[in-house]
Amino acid sequence: MAGKEEGNREPPEDQGNRNVENAVMLGVFALLVVAGIWLLGTMADLRKVQDCAAQGRRNCAVIDVPERAR
């Protein structure tokens, strides 16, 4: 009878390991979302500059001028 009971047992689930895997996957997903948002922003800025240059303008690039000390 002991042989029949051992065959019906399910292996114990390693809940701690599953939580770690879920946390890692959530981190990877968040990293992909942030990288995608950054990439879309960069592409939008580049498109604006290219559209400006295609119109023949010369002042398309943003020039950062430091403030003067008084």
C-alpha positions in Angstrom: 0.0 0.0 0.0 2.9 2.3 0.6 3.9 2.1 -3.0 0.5 3.4 -4.2 0.5 6.4 -1.9 4.0 7.4 -3.1 2.9 7.4 -6.7 0.0 9.8 -6.0 2.1 12.4 -4.2 2.8 15.6 -6.1 6.2 17.1 -5.8 6.3 20.2 -3.4 6.3 23.5 -5.2 9.3 25.7 -4.4 7.3 28.9 -3.8 10.4 30.9 -2.7 12.1 30.2 -6.0 9.0 31.1 -8.0 8.8 34.5 -6.2 12.4 35.3 -7.1 11.8 34.3 -10.7 8.7 36.5 -10.9 10.7 39.5 -9.4 13.4 39.0 -11.9 11.0 38.9 -14.8 9.2 42.0 -13.5 12.6 43.8 -13.4 13.4 42.8 -17.0 10.0 43.9 -18.2 10.3 47.2 -16.4 13.7 47.7 -18.0 12.3 47.0 -21.5 9.5 49.5 -21.0 11.9 52.2 -19.8 14.3 51.5 -22.8 11.3 51.6 -25.2 10.1 55.0 -23.9 13.6 56.4 -24.1 14.0 55.1 -27.6 10.7 56.6 -28.7 11.7 60.0 -27.2 15.0 60.0 -29.0 13.4 59.1 -32.3 10.9 61.9 -31.9 13.7 64.4 -31.3 15.7 63.2 -34.2 12.6 63.4 -36.5 12.0 67.0 -35.4 15.5 68.0 -36.3 15.4 66.2 -39.7 12.1 67.8 -40.5 13.6 71.2 -39.7 16.6 70.6 -41.8 14.5 69.3 -44.7 12.7 72.6 -44.7 16.0 74.4 -45.3 16.3 76.1 -42.0 19.7 76.6 -40.4 18.8 77.0 -36.8 17.5 73.5 -36.2 19.9 72.3 -33.5 19.3 73.4 -29.9 22.3 75.2 -28.5 22.7 75.2 -24.7 24.1 78.5 -23.5 25.4 78.6 -19.9 24.2 81.5 -17.8 26.6 84.3 -17.2 27.8 85.0 -13.7 27.1 88.5 -12.5 
